[in-house]
Amino acid sequence: MSQVLYRQLAESRPGCVIDVLAPGWSAPLLARMPEVHRSIPMPLEHGDWGFGERRRIGERLRPAGYAQAIVLPNSWKSALVPWFAGIPRRTGWRGEMRYGLLNDLRRLNPAALPQMAQRFLALGLPRGAELPPAMPAPRLRVSPETAQALARARGLDSGRRLLVLCPGAGAGTAKRWPPEYFAELARACLTRGWQVLLLGAAGDRAACRRIAAASGGAGECLDLAGRTTLDEAVQLLSQAYAVVSNDSGLMHVAAALGRTVLGIYGPTSPAFTPPLSGRATLISPGVSCAPCHARECPLGHHRCMRDTRPDAVLARLDAALNDQGGA
């Protein structure tokens, strides 16, 4: 979602050089954003204090002579590196008490900027400026020939429609649509002659094994959870006819690749972090307790996900494909 900021900066400040300090795992995504000059790995994990390491990183960056740092996280410690780097203009939302560390400190009006991506984008604009009429959407570049070769090497048939299922989601189990529902959806699409591919991290292997086993696909449901790099997952997603996903990073990647995406929301709000694509369709629960933003269902029934039945998801997927001329 931060790519909306990079695209805005590239369009509004021709010739500017954009470097991104971010966790090392994100480097494959940043490498596919044409606006980004280079990614700089942040070796600290989320929540790590690491005062000394942040100082060393800042001092290493000082000779680059950056004109501005835009700090997207709201934490106090995230503002340390630009300060140690001596960057003259340091921009960010007020967040934690960062007076002095940031000298272009903005006050956020959540009602005016309800989406996370809008908040990122606004930091690249002059203080008080209105957002552009159309927010630049994320777009990841992929070589079709390279992606097709990878898909063939992984046993996929380029002549058949590919449904990619992304059953994983970080931060607890509450955001996960039940594996048996994914399996039912897979079975329905396999009977149509489609291929089904399961993608996810190593932590999603157990759920994906259950889906593959229950799909009855006789080998047609290919389970690659935990068996691809992030860059390979991006390339395989680019070959999808459609993607059905929980609210997860892979959902946003698929949207940035221009795929037909159906995102299943439960405890989180699609109003805050929707996939930024006109080809994305979102399903939200009709239960009074959602969104609760909890890691695990506090009421034990998980209705926000269980009430979204596979037949309803398939119908919404078909409708989206029809609307986009792909059914």
Order of alpha helices (4+ residues) and beta strands (2+ residues): alpha-beta-alpha-beta-alpha-beta-alpha-beta-beta-alpha-alpha-beta-alpha-beta-alpha-beta-alpha-beta-alpha-beta-beta-alpha-alpha
